[in-house]
Amino acid sequence: MTQRTNRVLQLSTGHIIKESDVSWQAVRSQGAGGQNVNKVATAVHLRFDIKNSSLPDDFKQRLMRKADKRITKDGVIVIKSQSHRTQEANRQAALQRLQEILEAAAIRPKKRIATRPTKSSQRKRLEQKSQRSQTKSLRKAIRPDD
C-alpha cells in the first residue's frame, strides 16, 4: 500500500524536494504497545530515490558516497519511523530525518590547499627536539670514569 504525500521539503540550500521524489508505505509498528499495535498501521517507511530525484548531480554523488546504512546500493534512502502513536507524527519524524541526511550532504567539502611549514616553525621544531633529547640524556645513570 504505497501512498504519495502532498508535502514538499525545502532545504537550507534552497533545493526543493518534490512530492514525486518521496514515497510512503504504512506498516504495523513492532514491539510492545497493547492491542492497538496489532490493528493499526502507524509506522511508516519513507523511500527517497536519489538517482531519480530532482537534486543536482554533484549533490546526488555526495549522497551516494555517504556511508549510511539507510542508503541502499541502488541509491534509495529508506527511513522507518515508528516511535510515535500516530501515522502523521511518524511521517513528520521521517521527513525530519530525511532533511537531516540531505542537509548533511548539501555541504560541499572544502578543497584542501597543501601548505608548507615556515622556516621559523621548522627551526623551532628542531630546537625543541634537541632540547628534549638533551633532557632525556641527562636522566641516564652516571658511569664512573675508569
Secondary structure, DSSP 8 states (H G I E B T S, - for coil): -EEE----EE-TTS-EE-GGGEEEEEE---S---GGGGT---EEEEEEESTTSSS-HHHHHHHHHS--TTB-TTSEEEEEE-SSSSHHHHHHHHHHHHHHHHHHHHS-----------HHHHHHHHHHHHHHHHHHHHTS------
